Amino acid sequence: MILINLVILFASLALLIKSSDYFVKAASSIAQRLGVSEFIIGLTIVAVGTSLPELASSITASFLRQDEIIIGNIVGSNIANILLILGVSAIIRPVTFGLEVLYFAVPVLIFISIVLLLLMKNYKQITRTHGLILVAFYALFLLILTQFVY
């Protein structure tokens, strides 16, 4: 039984790696055809595409009233993205970035992290109203990104 599970795990991992390759190439192609920077594609299409499994897990956990899973998923994903993904990528090859990352993306990341911290500290829960505010922030972020930044 464990051997079958290991085979399924490694086959799924191989499929995920190959699919990721196609996904990145397609996202780069979209950026070129639309004449937008790959940075914008990374902040929109790639970010949403790679976050869909987390969204599905969090929605499922929400229906099952497993709030710790949701918070752990969100916080853990951000920590893994910043430390693990960026770290491993930099080990493979230095990661260069433009000023738009330093002056736009990182301040937004810090701002949203502070908003989440304040919501959790002050309310000890994220309500529907808070959820609507967070989704509105995301929509505003996309609007600013696509209309004003680039």
C-alpha positions in Angstrom: 0.0 0.0 0.0 2.8 2.4 0.9 4.6 1.6 -2.3 1.5 2.5 -4.4 1.2 5.8 -2.5 4.9 6.6 -3.1 4.5 5.9 -6.8 1.4 8.1 -7.0 3.3 10.8 -5.0 6.3 10.8 -7.4 4.2 10.5 -10.5 2.1 13.5 -9.3 5.3 15.5 -8.5 6.6 14.8 -12.0 3.4 15.8 -13.6 3.3 19.0 -11.4 6.9 19.9 -12.5 6.1 19.4 -16.2 2.8 21.3 -15.8 4.7 24.2 -14.1 7.0 24.4 -17.1 4.1 24.7 -19.5 2.4 27.2 -17.2 5.5 29.5 -17.0 6.1 29.4 -20.7 2.4 30.1 -21.4 2.4 33.0 -18.9 5.6 34.5 -20.6 4.0 34.1 -24.0 0.9 36.0 -22.8 3.1 38.8 -21.4 4.9 39.1 -24.7 1.7 39.1 -26.8 0.0 41.7 -24.6 3.1 43.8 -24.3 3.1 43.8 -20.6 6.0 42.9 -18.3 6.5 39.4 -17.0 6.4 41.0 -13.5 2.8 41.9 -14.0 2.0 38.5 -15.3 3.8 37.0 -12.2 1.8 39.2 -9.9 -1.5 38.3 -11.6 -1.9 35.2 -13.7 1.0 33.1 -12.1 0.2 34.2 -8.6 -3.5 33.4 -8.9 -2.8 30.1 -10.8 -0.4 28.9 -8.1 -2.7 30.0 -5.4 -5.8 28.1 -6.6 -4.9 24.9 -4.8 -4.5 26.9 -1.6 -7.9 28.6 -2.2 -9.5 25.2 -2.7 -8.0 23.9 0.5 -9.0 27.0 2.5 -12.6 26.9 1.1 -12.8 23.2 2.0 -11.4 23.9 5.5 -13.9 26.8 5.9 -16.9 24.5 5.2 -15.4 22.0 7.7 -14.9 24.8 10.3 -11.2 24.1 10.5 -10.0 27.7 10.9 -6.5 26.8 12.0 -5.9 25.1 8.6 -6.9 28.3 6.8 -4.7 30.5 8.8 -1.8 28.0 8.7 -2.2 27.7 5.0 -2.1 31.4 4.4 0.7 32.3 6.7 2.7 29.1 5.9 2.3 29.7 2.2 3.7 33.3 2.5 6.6 32.1 4.6 7.3 29.3 2.2 7.1 31.6 -0.9 9.4 34.2 0.6 11.9 32.0 2.3 11.9 28.6 0.6 10.9 29.4 -3.0 12.9 32.6 -3.3 15.8 31.0 -1.4 15.9 27.9 -3.6 15.5 30.0 -6.8 18.5 32.2 -5.7 20.6 29.1 -5.0 20.0 27.9 -8.6 20.6 31.3 -10.1 20.7 34.9 -8.7 17.3 36.5 -8.8 17.3 40.0 -10.2 14.5 42.5 -9.8 13.6 46.0 -10.9 12.7 49.0 -8.9 9.0 48.3 -9.3 9.5 45.3 -6.9 11.3 47.5 -4.3 9.0 50.5 -4.5 5.6 48.8 -5.3 5.3 45.1 -4.6 7.3 44.9 -1.4 5.5 47.9 0.2 2.1 46.3 -0.7 3.3 43.0 0.8 4.3 44.8 4.0 1.0 46.8 4.1 -1.2 43.7 3.6 0.8 41.8 6.2 0.3 44.6 8.7 -3.5 44.7 7.9 -3.7 40.9 8.5 -1.7 41.3 11.8 -4.0 44.1 13.0 -7.2 42.2 12.1 -6.0 39.1 13.9 -4.7 41.0 16.9 -7.7 43.3 17.4 -10.5 40.9 16.4 -9.2 37.4 16.9 -11.2 36.5 13.8 -11.6 37.4 10.2 -15.3 38.2 9.6 -17.2 38.4 6.3 -16.8 42.2 6.4 -13.0 41.7 6.8 -13.0 39.2 4.0 -14.8 41.7 1.8 -12.3 44.4 2.7 -9.4 42.0 1.9 -10.9 41.1 -1.5 -11.5 44.8 -2.2 -7.8 45.5 -1.4 -6.9 42.8 -3.9 -9.1 44.3 -6.6 -7.6 47.7 -5.8 -4.2 46.3 -6.1 -5.0 44.8 -9.5 -6.5 48.1 -10.7 -3.4 50.1 -9.5 -1.1 47.5 -11.0 -2.7 47.4 -14.4 -3.7 51.0 -14.8 -1.2 53.1 -13.0 2.0 51.3 -12.3 2.7 49.8 -15.8 
